[in-house]
Amino acid sequence: MSGDLTPWTVLERRTLLDAGPFLKVHAETIETPEGRRVESFYQVEQTDFVQMFVEDADGRVLMLRTYKHGPRRVSQTFPAGALNPGEEPLAAAKRELLEETGYAAEDWTALGSYVVQGNQRGCVCHMFHARNARKVAEADSGDLEEMRLELLTRAELIAAAAEGDYALLPVIAMLGAVLLPELRDNLARSAARPAP
């Protein structure tokens, strides 16, 4: 429902840093609908990723305790990972779940795709809810980070917040998206609609 709000116009885009595929920095010349011109509106381009709220047949949630260098500490995260070039988000979610946990699931619900940084873009987080996951292999992520799989109840997920166990904003967003049933259902409905 954008009403009469109008997107900005990009007049020019200059690449300032190309450390692809992981990071690019651009400066855009933009013009607002009112005619205001900004010469260097910086954009950060990072690899899009998937994040999954995954439950086993008993309703326990698969969490990874791992070190993340951004916040520079160990915390709880959901299974997640970068999309490979040309890879569909659901295929990436299934691949990352298997690699990081050794689990697979057949019951998947898309909860939408969201830009991580409001004005600089950063990357897009594709969120999924998977149910009835089962262990089918040993984890083999090949990631730099060491990870420990933990199976938590929903009550334990909420209690972990009081312990300061979460360091990443997308993790908090995912907790809210799934633990609030009406929000989860509405996000799933929105994600299922055809793109405009």
N, C-alpha and C positions, 0 to 999 in steps of 0.2 A: 504494500500500500504506500507507494511513494508520493501519491497526490500530485502536486505541481512541482515537486523537487526535480531538478535536472542534473545529470552527471556533468562533471567537468570535461573539458575537451583537452586532449593531449595534442599539443602542437608540434613537439619535438621530443625525441628521446636519445640521450647520449649515454653510452656505457662507460663508466668510470673504472670499474674493476670487474674482471672476468676470471674468477677462480672456479669455473665450472668443473663438474656439474653441481658443486655444493653451494656456491655463493657467487652472486653477481650484484653489483651496485650500479644503479642508473640514476641520472638526473633528468627529470622531465620538465619541459616548459608546458605549463598548464594554463588554461583560461577558465575562469568560473562563468556561470551563466550571466552574471552581472557585468562581465567584461574585465574583471580583475585578472591580471596576468602575473604569474609567478615563474621566474626563470629557472630555479633549481629546486624542484620538489623531489626529494630523494626517494627512490624505491629500492627495496632490498628483495632479491629473488633467491629463494632457497628451495631445496627439494621438498615437494609435497609429501605428506606422510599419512599413514593410517593409524588409528588407535581403536582398540577393541575392548569392550566390557564383555568378558567371556565367563559363562557359568557352566559348571559340570552338571551331571544328571542329578546331583544332590543339592544344587543351588549354590554351591561354593564358587567364589569368584577367583579366577586365576590372576594373581598379582606377581609382579617381579620386584624384588628388592635389589637395587643396583645403584652404583655410583653414576651420577650425571655431572659432567664437568661444568655446565652452565651455572647451576646453583652451587657447585663444588661441594656436594655432599651425597651421602647415601640416602635414598628415599624409596617409597613405594611408587611404582608406575604400573600402568596397564601394558599388556603386550602392544607393541607399536613398531613401526618401521617405515623407511622411505619407499616410495614407489620407484620401480625401475622405469627407464624411458619406455613409453608406450604401454605400460601396464595399467590395467583397469584397477580401480581401488579395491573392489571385492576380491579379485585375484591376489592382490598384494596383501590384503588382510589375512586370507587363508594361508598364504606362503609364510608370512611373518609369524603367525600363530604357531605353525608347525615348526619353523626354525627355532623360535625362542623358547617354546614350551614342550614341544613334542606332542601337542594336542591337535585334534581336528574337530570340526563341528559342521553339521549340515544345516542347522537352523540359524540363518543370518537375517538381521534386519538393519537396513541402512538408516542412520540417524542424521544424515546430512553432511555437507562439506562446508567448512568455515575458514575464512581468512584469519590468520593468527594475529596480525598487526593491523589495526584500523586504517592507518594512512600510509604505511610503508609496505604493506602486504606481507612480506616475509615469505610465508608459505601457506598452503591449504591443508587443514586437518580433516580427513575423511573419517567420520565416526561410525562404528558398527556395534551392534549388540548381538552376541552369539550365545545360543543355549545348547545344552546337552553335549558339551564337549567331552571327548574321551581321549585318553592317552593312546597314541598309535606308534610312537617312535621316541627315541631319545632326542633331547634338544640339541641343536647344532647351529647356533646363530652365526658363528664366525665374527661376532661383534667384538669391538675393543673392550667393552664393558663386561665385567663379570656379573652374572645374574643368579639370583636364587628364587626359584618358584615357590610361592606361598599360596595356599588355598584358604580364603577367608570367607566368613559369613558376611552378610550385609551389615549386621550389627558390629562386627569387627572392623569393617571398612569405615563406619562412622566413628567408632572409638579411636581409630588410628589418627583421625583429624585432631583429636584432643592431645595426642602425643607429638604433633608436629611432623607426622610421617609423610606428608605430601609437600613437594617442592616445586612442582610444575603446574602452571595454570591449566593446560589442557586436561590434566588428571582431575582437577577440581571440576572443570566443566563436564567431564564425562560422568563423574559421580552424581552431579545434579541432574544431568540428562536422563540417567537410568533410574536413580533412586526416587525420583518424582514421577510416578506412573503416568499422570496426565501429560506432563512435559514429554516423556519418552514417546507416548503414543502420538502426540501432535507432531513431534519431530519426524517420526517414522512416516506419518501421513504426508507431511511436507516433502520429505525426501523421495517419496514414491510418485509424486506429481511429475508430469513431463516438464522438461526445461522449457522456459519461454522462448 
